[in-house]
Amino acid sequence: MHREGTPVGGTNGTGGMDSPEAVHGATPPVAAPDTDRARRPVAAALMLGMGLAAIDGTIVATAVPQIVGDLGGFSVFSWLFSGYLLAVTVTLPVYGKLSDTFGRKPVLIAGIVLFLAGSLLCATAWNMAALIAFRVVQGLGGGALQGTVQTIAADLYPLRERPRIQAKLSTVWATSAVAGPAVGGLLAAYADWRWIFLINLPVGAVALWLVVRHLHEPARPRPAARPRIDWAGALAVFATGALLLTALVQGGVAWPWLSVPSLGLLGAAAALAGLTVVIERRAAEPVIPGWVWRRRTIASVNLALGAMGLLMVAPTVFLPTYAQSVLGLGPIAAGFVLSVMTLSWPVAAALSDRVYNRIGFRRTAIIGMSGALLALLCFPLLPYPGAAWQPALLMLLLGATLGLFQLPLIIGVQSTVGWTERGTTTASVLFCRQVGQSVGAALFGAVANGVLASRLADAPVPGLPGDLDAVSRALEDPAALSAAATNHLRRAVDTATDHVFTGAAVAAGLALLVLVFVAPRRFPVLAEHEDTAPAPRG
């Protein structure tokens, strides 16, 4: 591995990265004519696997009313999403380490099988508790899908070709964001909500067949000693993440933030985090090795992607409520305001290699996050009530800038490690992004509800709701409110959303500070033979 913070090869005169030929010290070998054709089935399997994980949240969300009407359990239905998210997040580091130890293929196969088993069980659920438990099983598979798919994509393609597969995976996420609500709504309305889980089975079966048939990992040298699995570390990571995410997801919702349950969960999570550090320091093969945070490049990307996860809560969680409550749009139109972000994101990601090949990964990410910061700061300046095209235009800009920010960092950090460390590195990046989203949901939810409570203290009529969800439901039936009360509620939601986007802008600023002061000026990209060997064959 090359020294941290030093370029590999010369510079191109701009302080950025050289062309791939100069970076690797020689002209890369020409691929055999059938190489790309042989990789296509594996790429298709990766896209199908990523599609299973990507569409899950959006397709389930549209069927919640039918699920609750059939199974009951309205008070706990949010755990359909929280339980899945928790399982995905806490298993990412574990699967990353397992894929580095035993190979990508067995981990990906296990993830697909677990996801499909969870989907089948969800379709047979007899009450809400069973459905939540089976969603956790789905999440255990989803963690393997998300991390391992990204890792195999980096294994399968050399540095100069990685934007192609990463852009395809970004397109899968964009398509899922648009298609998920439509498919879920159609199935819930004209079939049965159980079909939203059963539809995963044929898609997953095709992905599984393609992986088994076409993904071939070269035999690796037999290790001198039998690999030791850090089961204690895995359990400690899982328990710590479970307690922390439960506190973040349920705090301020199921119980007040300063209540005994919240403080108890946060205290227990802190104690377990300390225990996890002790266990991992003593483990021969730790699940989260210390070098993930000691290496400047990986640590900076982890922090920057964590900040991105934090700011993403503003558009994905709060913008639809703003569009419906303040702009008066219907659910479909409100979804379109958000979906334009998912349209510009993969386009910018696909074109990002033209930028980072000239000026480097770090500078490209700085440009992207600077644009995102500008878009987020412009949101509070929008007029009240404004027109739908105004936030849609900002989301178009935000998607393009985040595509320019995220993809270069992921490709860059994957290119600084060899095969035996890439799974752990990729998982750590995705883990930090997921934790950032969970922290953002809790933090910005508290900010929004605090602003609403303050604004509604002098409401023109008594008895108005005081939290964001209740206000949104009240505005769905404006005939039940006076004109003055309706306008007051809408202005309160507008102000709360402005505060959330301001907070998201602060998160964008933190990401910029990390890139400027923590990230190395140039990523220490490995030579091509170090970077890809032993790569899987299509």
Secondary structure, DSSP 8 states (H G I E B T S, - for coil): ---TT--SS---SSSS---HHHHHTS------TTHHHHHHHHHHHHHHHHHHHHHHHHHHHTTHHHHHHHH--GGGTTHHHHHHHHHHHHHHHHHHHHHHHH-HHHHHHHHHHHHHHHHHHHHT--SHHHHHHHHHHHHHHHHHHHHHHHHHHHHHS-GGGHHHHHHHHHHHHHHHHHHHHHHHHHHHHHS-TTHHHHTHHHHHHHHHHHHHHH-B-------SS-----HHHHHHHHHHHHHHHHHHHHBTTTB-TTSHHHHHHHHHHHHHHHHHHHHHHH-SS-SS-THHHHSHHHHHHHHHHHHHHHHHHIIIIIHHHHHHHTS---HHHHHHHHHHHHHHHHHHHHHTHHHHHHH-HHHHHHHHHHHHHHHHHHGGGS-SS--THHHHHHHHHHHHHHHHHHHHHHHHHHTTS-HHHHHHHHHHHHHHHHHHHHHHHHHHHHHHHHHHHHHHTT-SSTT---SHHHHHHHHT-GGGS-HHHHHHHHHHHHHHHHHHHHHHHHHHHHHHHHHHHTS-SS-----HHHHHSS--B-
